[in-house]
Amino acid sequence: MRRIVVTGMGMINAVGNDKESSFKAICDGACGIGPITLFDTEKFTVKIAGEVKEFDPATVMEPKEVKKADRFIQLGLKAAQEAMTDANFGDADIDMERFGIAAGSGIGGLPSIEKNSIILNERGPRRISPFFIPGALVNMLGGFVTIDHNLKGPNLSAVTACAAGTHSISEAAKTIMCNGAERMLVVAAESAITGVGIGGFASMKALSTTEDASVASRPFDAERNGFVMGEGAGALVLEEYDAAVARGANIYAELIGFGESGDANHITTPSLDGPLRAMKAAYKMAGEPKVDYVNAHGTSTPVNDKNETAALKELFGGKEKCPPVSSTKGQTGHCLGAAGGLEAIVSIMAMRDGVIPPTINYKTPDENCDLDIVPNEARKAELNCVMSNSFGFGGTNGVVIFKKI
């Protein structure tokens, strides 16, 4: 089996506009959640989210092109540019026909859909933007990024709700393993903080209505009452090991396992069985290693956190055998389809720096979530193997495991 390594990373989210500032803020316990500014929330029960701050899309694309791409694409371009720069290809002779992309987003261009639906209703069909469709389709994230970097290999997209980012990693890995490419750029992006997005999730009672950001997203806390939406993008360059070594690349980690499963249970309520089977598949593929840290899906919803805790206990053989677990969604919000990409990067950087990011906003213990969740403060630790979990609506699950080389 061809070995897969990570040689470049980039991210943007509510606590930082690049990977280093983001990871520092996450480990410092900074909370990027605050009042929504992207639309007027006067009539909404939910008024906070994890918005990206001080981002100018004209810094990642020509100003005249900005109107052609929805915000999730713009954020994806930012993360992709950082990851490609970080991979430092320099003067290496790269076959661009063997360099592909696996993009992911749970919802895609929701702001554009909302905007053009209003235009249709108020001004008629002739006033709909000609850039609406190509700027809103999920696969256009990959389309824009491949043009930006001249990537001519496989162009794939995952649209699997909150597992899309993690599934993009596994799809990219499969492509390299099957010799469909030598290198793949993974980009996961989401920006659904808009009236119809917040209103839709709120109507399902999925979002916390708490306006105090310091307690709104509180994974594994007994008083958790819903997730807080975030936005952002994460990008990773995956390469076949020998190709990366041949060009002298800096290797962050090796992807040693991934697992996928379906719940076949409920369209929105997660099961215990589905996530557990995805974890078991990744763990078995990785050779059942000693996992030193798990970045949990940890959404701060009552059912998910309870089920994920139980699944981890079963995977590792009981509470006492579970490694430390934390959720970083208290810092960034839940970035939906981008979450898996962002959290894989956080997991790899935790391994790089020997620090476990904290689960912030934790105050009240829950007997059903009784793992070591690294509450409120980061912890120094030697990490040689890490796991990242992602579970999505529709019962779609993805898990990835990385190790140091």
ZIZIDA-V765135 format. One record per residue. N is the residue number from 0. D_FIRST is the distance of its C-alpha to the first C-alpha in whole Angstrom. Layout:
<<N & D_FIRST> <N & D_FIRST>>
This chain:
<<0 & 0> <1 & 4> <2 & 6> <3 & 9> <4 & 13> <5 & 16> <6 & 19> <7 & 22> <8 & 24> <9 & 27> <10 & 29> <11 & 33> <12 & 34> <13 & 38> <14 & 38> <15 & 36> <16 & 36> <17 & 33> <18 & 30> <19 & 32> <20 & 35> <21 & 34> <22 & 32> <23 & 35> <24 & 37> <25 & 35> <26 & 35> <27 & 39> <28 & 39> <29 & 40> <30 & 41> <31 & 40> <32 & 42> <33 & 46> <34 & 48> <35 & 47> <36 & 48> <37 & 46> <38 & 49> <39 & 52> <40 & 51> <41 & 55> <42 & 55> <43 & 51> <44 & 51> <45 & 48> <46 & 48> <47 & 46> <48 & 42> <49 & 40> <50 & 40> <51 & 39> <52 & 42> <53 & 43> <54 & 41> <55 & 42> <56 & 40> <57 & 42> <58 & 40> <59 & 37> <60 & 38> <61 & 41> <62 & 44> <63 & 45> <64 & 41> <65 & 41> <66 & 43> <67 & 41> <68 & 38> <69 & 38> <70 & 38> <71 & 34> <72 & 33> <73 & 35> <74 & 33> <75 & 30> <76 & 31> <77 & 32> <78 & 29> <79 & 27> <80 & 29> <81 & 29> <82 & 25> <83 & 25> <84 & 28> <85 & 26> <86 & 23> <87 & 26> <88 & 24> <89 & 28> <90 & 28> <91 & 25> <92 & 24> <93 & 22> <94 & 21> <95 & 23> <96 & 22> <97 & 18> <98 & 19> <99 & 19> <100 & 20> <101 & 20> <102 & 23> <103 & 25> <104 & 28> <105 & 30> <106 & 33> <107 & 33> <108 & 37> <109 & 39> <110 & 42> <111 & 42> <112 & 42> <113 & 45> <114 & 47> <115 & 47> <116 & 48> <117 & 51> <118 & 52> <119 & 52> <120 & 54> <121 & 56> <122 & 56> <123 & 55> <124 & 52> <125 & 53> <126 & 53> <127 & 49> <128 & 47> <129 & 45> <130 & 42> <131 & 42> <132 & 39> <133 & 37> <134 & 37> <135 & 37> <136 & 34> <137 & 31> <138 & 28> <139 & 31> <140 & 29> <141 & 26> <142 & 29> <143 & 31> <144 & 28> <145 & 27> <146 & 30> <147 & 31> <148 & 28> <149 & 28> <150 & 24> <151 & 24> <152 & 20> <153 & 20> <154 & 22> <155 & 21> <156 & 23> <157 & 23> <158 & 27> <159 & 26> <160 & 29> <161 & 28> <162 & 25> <163 & 24> <164 & 23> <165 & 20> <166 & 19> <167 & 19> <168 & 17> <169 & 14> <170 & 15> <171 & 14> <172 & 11> <173 & 10> <174 & 12> <175 & 10> <176 & 6> <177 & 9> <178 & 10> <179 & 13> <180 & 14> <181 & 13> <182 & 15> <183 & 17> <184 & 20> <185 & 20> <186 & 24> <187 & 25> <188 & 29> <189 & 32> <190 & 36> <191 & 38> <192 & 41> <193 & 43> <194 & 46> <195 & 45> <196 & 41> <197 & 43> <198 & 46> <199 & 43> <200 & 41> <201 & 45> <202 & 46> <203 & 43> <204 & 44> <205 & 41> <206 & 42> <207 & 44> <208 & 48> <209 & 48> <210 & 50> <211 & 49> <212 & 46> <213 & 46> <214 & 45> <215 & 44> <216 & 40> <217 & 40> <218 & 37> <219 & 38> <220 & 41> <221 & 44> <222 & 45> <223 & 43> <224 & 44> <225 & 41> <226 & 39> <227 & 40> <228 & 38> <229 & 36> <230 & 35> <231 & 33> <232 & 29> <233 & 26> <234 & 24> <235 & 21> <236 & 19> <237 & 15> <238 & 13> <239 & 10> <240 & 11> <241 & 12> <242 & 14> <243 & 16> <244 & 17> <245 & 18> <246 & 20> <247 & 21> <248 & 20> <249 & 21> <250 & 18> <251 & 20> <252 & 17> <253 & 13> <254 & 12> <255 & 11> <256 & 12> <257 & 14> <258 & 16> <259 & 18> <260 & 22> <261 & 25> <262 & 28> <263 & 30> <264 & 33> <265 & 35> <266 & 35> <267 & 36> <268 & 36> <269 & 32> <270 & 32> <271 & 31> <272 & 28> <273 & 26> <274 & 25> <275 & 25> <276 & 22> <277 & 20> <278 & 20> <279 & 19> <280 & 16> <281 & 15> <282 & 16> <283 & 15> <284 & 11> <285 & 12> <286 & 13> <287 & 17> <288 & 18> <289 & 21> <290 & 22> <291 & 24> <292 & 25> <293 & 25> <294 & 26> <295 & 28> <296 & 28> <297 & 32> <298 & 34> <299 & 37> <300 & 38> <301 & 40> <302 & 37> <303 & 34> <304 & 34> <305 & 36> <306 & 33> <307 & 30> <308 & 32> <309 & 32> <310 & 28> <311 & 27> <312 & 30> <313 & 28> <314 & 25> <315 & 26> <316 & 29> <317 & 32> <318 & 33> <319 & 33> <320 & 30> <321 & 29> <322 & 28> <323 & 30> <324 & 30> <325 & 31> <326 & 32> <327 & 32> <328 & 34> <329 & 37> <330 & 37> <331 & 35> <332 & 36> <333 & 34> <334 & 32> <335 & 31> <336 & 28> <337 & 28> <338 & 28> <339 & 24> <340 & 23> <341 & 26> <342 & 25> <343 & 22> <344 & 23> <345 & 26> <346 & 24> <347 & 22> <348 & 25> <349 & 27> <350 & 24> <351 & 25> <352 & 29> <353 & 29> <354 & 31> <355 & 30> <356 & 32> <357 & 35> <358 & 36> <359 & 39> <360 & 42> <361 & 42> <362 & 45> <363 & 46> <364 & 43> <365 & 42> <366 & 42> <367 & 39> <368 & 37> <369 & 38> <370 & 34> <371 & 35> <372 & 34> <373 & 35> <374 & 39> <375 & 40> <376 & 39> <377 & 36> <378 & 35> <379 & 34> <380 & 31> <381 & 28> <382 & 25> <383 & 21> <384 & 19> <385 & 21> <386 & 20> <387 & 22> <388 & 23> <389 & 25> <390 & 27> <391 & 29> <392 & 32> <393 & 31> <394 & 29> <395 & 26> <396 & 23> <397 & 20> <398 & 19> <399 & 17> <400 & 16> <401 & 16> <402 & 16> <403 & 18> <404 & 17>>
